[in-house]
Every structure is written in C-alpha cells, then in structure tokens.
Amino acid sequence: MKKIVVLIFLFLFLWFSVFAESIWDVSVSFCNNTTWADGKYMNFVAKAGVPYEFCLEIANTSKEKVSLSLWFVDGEITNDEIGNKACSHQWSLFGPYVDFLEKTMLLSSWSVVQKTWTLSFPLGYSGQVNWCLVYNILDQKKMIQQDWSSFDVIVRKANFMDGYVVGEFKRNIEFDKSLVSHYIDKKDDALVVLLPFDNSWVLPEFLQYTWRLSNILGYERFVTSSKIIEYWTSSLIEFRFADIPFYKWVYNLFFQGSSVLDTRLDLSYVPEKYKQKIDFSYDKNIILVPWVLIFWVLWFFVALFVLRWLLKIVLRR
C-alpha cells in the first residue's frame, strides 16, 4: 500500500513539473490601487453604488505564446489549526460584483499587457470581503484524465483581494475615559493599565500612541507603540509597567495617541476629510498603596509593642 501511495505522489510530482512549467513563466500583478510592493495583494476600500476600478498587469516571460485563463473566486480559510487564507473553486460570493469580459486571453512571448476592470457593489452592501484572482494555463495537450482518482488537481496561481465595502463614510472611533482602569498584578507586582477604545464603523483604525508614567521621586517610563483596532470591535489598549518601586507612591499617567484609517488599505476612494487623524489624550494621577510596606511597618510596631510588654513582665519579676 505504501509503495502505491509513493508511486502516486511521484507521478503527481512529475506531472506538476511538466504541466506547471509554463505557469511559472506567467505573472499577474495589481498595477495600481495597491499598498504592496510586489502587487500580489490588493487591499481596497469601495463605496456601495460607486464602481471601484482596478488594474492588472499580466506578463509572459516564456519563449512561447500562452493561453491564459483568469477567474475571480471566493476566498476561504484552510480547515486546520493554522487557518491560513486560501482560494475556493467557487465564485458565488464574488462573481456578481466583478465586471470582466476577458476570461481567457492569448499572451504572445515576452509580452506585458494591462487590463482594467471594475468592482460594483449595490447600495446597501456593507462589510469585509476576502476574494481571490486565480489563473492557469489552458493547454489541452497537457491535460490528464483522472477517472481513477478521488480528487482533481488544479495547477493555478492566485492573488488575494481583500477589502471593505462601506455604505457611507462616517468614522466613529471612541475613547471612554470613564472606563479607564488599572490594577496591580499579583504574579509579578506589575502595574497594568487598560484604556478602552470602540470602533463602530466598517473600516479598521490604526492607532499610534505614547504612554508616560512618572512620579516626583525621579521614576519615569515612556512607551511608544501602535495597534490595529478592527472594525465593529471594542478593544483594550494594555500596558504593563513591571518595575514599579516597592514604595509605590503617587504616579502621573499620561497617554497621547492619534488614529487614522488602516494604512494597509487603498484609501484613494475615501474623501480627504475622513483620512484626517483623530487625537486622544488622558492625564491622571494614580495612587498606588504600598500594602506590603505598610504590612511590615505595622508588623514592626506590633512586634515592638509585644517586646516591650514582655520586658515589663520580666523586669517586674
């Protein structure tokens, strides 16, 4: 049985080598409206009711002409523990919204062509979309009959198309100062501060921020970081100050941040006034009670009182 399995995989490997030889000589890239240097990913923002135009650059670097098949299919997640992005063989979710006529094309040798198509979403459509552009070589001579097999092998390459469709532009990210909280983690005696943010719009926000914790005795710590706040989610910005002195004391907590729309997205269709940064700040004094120190001080006085009481009894005798 093992020998049969090995032979099957060896056969598939050899077949891949022959059949897929031409596909690696063909590349399809997004030539505009993309934030990725290699053009293999498109991250867009489209408005319902407004056509979103995108461009493809298709190159054939082989010595022979190539008949190429293009298709736009639904995205999916692999059914395993990792949950990687993948491309389906179906196009029911994507198909109705992409307008392209040339599903097949003939590429001459050493050629580069550009094609422009549009995404059109009806009014009322809103949410995140995860799709794929897939392509493969059409060559009947290299097709293989797999009547004996329980699965089909498709040799293709894919580019991911991820984006968000909005009904109207209306950013709504909020910071509720009344819900700011802090506590001392008993495991490592670190000060943990939590700041709540709520993004109740369809686009993710990119928040950059700075923390400062200080006291009048010379303690001061700075932290600069950033966080993506996903769409329609509440998020806690957390930081741990792990080196708080044993004497605790009164500390000043200062937070300053600014949020813009997720910079990984193509925002060319978003009006400029919605791209402006939104600033946040928080400044408050925190009193940290040194309970351990208080306990030992109280224990010292109790022990001193007991010692004096014992000495009095001894001296009376």
C-alpha positions in Angstrom: 0.0 0.0 0.0 2.8 2.4 0.9 4.5 1.7 -2.5 1.3 2.6 -4.3 1.0 5.9 -2.4 4.6 6.7 -3.1 4.2 6.0 -6.8 1.0 8.2 -6.9 2.8 11.1 -5.4 5.9 10.6 -7.6 3.6 10.6 -10.6 1.8 13.8 -9.5 5.2 15.4 -8.8 6.4 14.6 -12.3 3.1 15.7 -13.8 3.3 19.0 -11.9 6.8 19.5 -13.3 5.6 19.2 -16.9 2.2 20.8 -16.6 3.2 23.7 -14.3 6.3 24.6 -16.3 4.5 27.4 -18.2 2.5 28.8 -15.3 5.7 30.0 -13.6 6.6 32.0 -16.6 3.4 34.0 -16.3 2.7 36.5 -13.6 -0.3 38.6 -12.8 0.0 41.7 -10.6 -2.1 44.5 -9.4 -0.6 47.6 -11.1 -2.5 50.3 -9.2 -4.5 50.8 -6.1 -2.3 48.5 -4.1 -0.1 49.1 -1.0 2.0 46.0 -1.6 5.3 46.4 -3.5 5.0 43.1 -5.3 1.5 43.6 -6.5 0.3 40.2 -5.4 -2.2 41.6 -2.9 -4.9 44.2 -3.2 -6.4 45.8 -0.1 -9.2 48.2 -1.1 -12.0 50.4 0.2 -15.0 50.7 -2.0 -18.3 52.6 -1.6 -21.5 50.8 -2.4 -23.0 52.2 -5.5 -19.7 53.6 -6.8 -17.7 51.4 -9.3 -14.2 50.7 -8.0 -11.6 50.4 -10.8 -8.6 48.2 -10.5 -5.8 47.4 -12.9 -3.9 44.1 -13.7 -0.5 43.7 -15.3 -0.1 40.4 -17.0 3.4 39.3 -18.1 4.6 36.3 -20.1 8.3 35.7 -19.8 8.4 32.5 -21.8 9.5 31.9 -25.4 6.1 30.6 -26.4 2.7 32.2 -26.6 0.4 31.3 -23.7 -3.3 30.9 -23.5 -4.3 32.1 -20.0 -7.5 31.6 -18.1 -8.5 34.2 -15.5 -11.2 33.8 -12.8 -12.3 35.6 -9.7 -13.3 33.2 -6.9 -14.3 33.3 -3.3 -11.7 33.3 -0.5 -11.8 30.8 2.3 -9.8 29.7 5.4 -8.0 26.3 5.4 -9.6 23.7 7.6 -6.8 23.2 10.0 -5.3 24.5 13.2 -3.4 27.3 11.4 -6.3 28.6 9.4 -4.4 30.1 6.5 -6.0 32.2 3.7 -6.9 30.1 0.7 -8.9 30.3 -2.6 -12.0 28.4 -3.3 -13.1 26.9 -6.6 -16.5 28.7 -6.3 -17.3 32.2 -7.2 -20.9 32.7 -5.9 -19.9 35.4 -3.4 -17.5 37.3 -5.7 -18.8 36.7 -9.1 -21.9 39.1 -9.1 -19.7 42.1 -8.2 -16.8 41.9 -10.6 -17.1 43.1 -14.2 -14.6 41.5 -16.6 -15.2 40.2 -20.1 -11.9 38.5 -21.0 -11.9 35.3 -19.0 -9.3 33.9 -21.4 -6.6 35.6 -23.3 -3.7 34.8 -25.6 -0.3 36.2 -24.5 2.5 36.4 -27.0 6.0 35.6 -26.0 7.9 38.1 -23.8 4.9 40.4 -23.5 3.3 42.6 -20.9 -0.3 43.7 -21.1 -2.5 45.8 -18.8 -6.2 45.2 -18.2 -8.7 47.4 -16.2 -11.8 46.0 -14.6 -14.3 47.2 -12.0 -15.9 46.1 -8.8 -19.5 47.2 -8.4 -21.5 46.8 -5.2 -25.2 47.6 -4.9 -26.5 50.2 -2.4 -27.0 48.6 1.0 -23.9 46.4 0.7 -21.5 46.7 3.6 -18.8 44.7 5.2 -15.5 42.9 4.7 -14.7 40.9 1.6 -12.0 38.3 1.0 -11.6 37.1 -2.5 -9.0 35.7 -5.0 -7.9 36.2 -8.5 -6.8 32.8 -9.9 -5.2 32.0 -13.2 -3.9 28.9 -15.0 -2.6 27.9 -18.4 -5.0 26.4 -21.0 -3.2 23.6 -22.8 -5.3 20.6 -23.9 -2.3 18.6 -24.7 -1.2 18.6 -21.1 -4.5 17.7 -19.6 -4.7 14.4 -17.8 -7.6 12.0 -17.3 -8.1 11.4 -13.6 -11.0 9.0 -13.7 -9.1 6.7 -11.4 -8.6 9.5 -8.8 -10.9 10.6 -6.0 -9.7 14.2 -6.3 -8.9 16.7 -9.0 -5.6 18.6 -9.2 -5.8 22.2 -10.4 -2.4 23.9 -11.2 -3.0 27.6 -10.7 -1.6 30.7 -9.1 -3.6 33.1 -7.0 -3.5 36.7 -5.9 -5.5 37.8 -2.8 -8.1 40.6 -3.0 -9.2 41.8 0.5 -11.2 44.9 1.2 -14.1 46.7 2.8 -17.3 48.0 1.3 -19.0 50.9 3.0 -22.5 52.3 2.7 -21.4 55.8 3.8 -18.2 57.4 5.1 -18.6 58.1 8.8 -15.7 57.3 11.1 -16.7 56.5 14.6 -13.8 55.6 17.0 -14.4 56.5 20.6 -12.2 56.5 23.8 -14.2 56.4 27.0 -12.1 58.0 29.8 -14.6 56.9 32.5 -13.8 53.3 31.8 -10.0 53.5 32.2 -8.9 51.0 34.8 -5.7 49.8 36.5 -4.6 47.1 38.9 -1.5 45.5 40.4 -0.8 42.0 39.0 -0.1 39.8 42.0 2.0 37.5 39.9 4.8 40.0 39.2 3.7 43.1 41.1 3.4 45.0 37.7 1.1 47.9 37.2 -1.4 47.1 34.5 -3.3 50.0 32.8 -6.3 49.4 30.5 -7.7 52.0 28.1 -10.9 51.1 26.2 -11.5 52.0 22.6 -14.5 51.3 20.5 -14.6 51.3 16.7 -18.2 51.2 15.5 -17.6 51.6 11.8 -16.8 49.2 9.0 -13.1 50.2 8.5 -10.2 49.3 10.8 -8.3 52.1 12.6 -4.6 52.4 13.0 -3.8 53.8 16.5 -0.4 55.1 17.4 0.2 56.1 21.0 2.6 57.0 23.7 2.5 56.2 27.4 4.3 58.0 30.2 4.3 57.0 33.9 6.3 59.1 36.4 6.5 60.3 40.0 8.1 63.2 41.8 10.9 60.9 43.1 12.5 60.6 39.7 10.8 57.5 38.3 9.8 57.9 34.6 8.9 55.4 31.9 8.0 56.0 28.2 6.3 53.5 25.9 5.6 54.1 22.2 3.6 51.6 20.2 0.7 51.1 17.8 -2.4 48.8 17.4 -4.9 48.0 14.7 -8.5 48.3 16.1 -10.6 46.1 13.9 -14.0 47.2 12.6 -17.1 46.8 14.8 -15.0 45.8 17.8 -14.2 47.1 21.3 -10.5 46.9 22.2 -8.4 47.4 25.3 -5.0 49.1 25.0 -3.0 47.4 27.7 0.5 48.1 29.0 2.3 46.6 31.9 4.8 48.7 34.0 6.7 45.9 35.5 9.4 47.8 37.5 7.2 49.8 39.9 9.3 50.6 43.0 8.4 48.9 46.2 7.4 52.1 47.9 4.6 52.7 45.3 3.7 56.4 45.8 1.6 58.8 43.6 2.2 58.4 39.9 1.1 60.5 36.9 -0.2 58.5 34.0 -0.2 60.3 30.6 -1.5 58.9 27.4 -1.5 60.5 24.0 -2.5 58.9 20.7 -3.8 59.5 17.2 -5.8 57.3 15.0 -6.0 57.1 11.2 -7.7 54.7 8.8 -5.7 51.4 8.4 -2.7 52.4 6.3 -2.5 49.0 4.7 -5.7 49.8 2.7 -6.0 51.7 -0.6 -7.9 54.8 0.5 -8.0 56.6 -2.8 -11.8 56.4 -2.9 -12.2 57.8 0.6 -12.8 61.6 0.9 -9.9 63.5 2.4 -11.8 64.7 5.4 -12.2 61.1 6.6 -8.5 60.5 6.3 -7.6 63.0 8.9 -6.1 61.8 12.2 -8.2 61.8 15.4 -6.3 62.7 18.6 -6.9 61.3 22.0 -5.3 62.1 25.4 -5.6 61.1 29.0 -3.8 62.5 32.1 -4.5 61.3 35.6 -2.7 60.8 38.9 -2.8 57.2 40.3 -2.2 56.5 44.0 -0.5 53.1 44.5 -0.7 51.9 48.1 2.4 50.0 49.2 0.4 47.4 51.1 3.5 45.1 51.7 5.5 48.0 53.1 2.5 49.0 55.3 2.2 45.4 56.5 5.8 45.2 57.5 5.7 48.6 59.3 2.6 47.5 61.2 4.2 44.2 62.0 7.3 46.0 63.3 5.3 48.2 65.7 3.2 45.2 66.8 6.4 43.3 67.4 7.9 46.2 69.3 4.8 46.6 71.4 4.9 42.8 72.3 8.6 43.0 73.1 8.1 46.0 75.5 5.2 44.1 77.1 7.4 41.0 77.7 10.2 43.1 79.0 7.9 44.8 81.6 6.8 41.3 82.8 10.4 40.1 83.1 11.5 43.2 84.9 8.7 43.0 87.5 9.9 39.7 88.5 
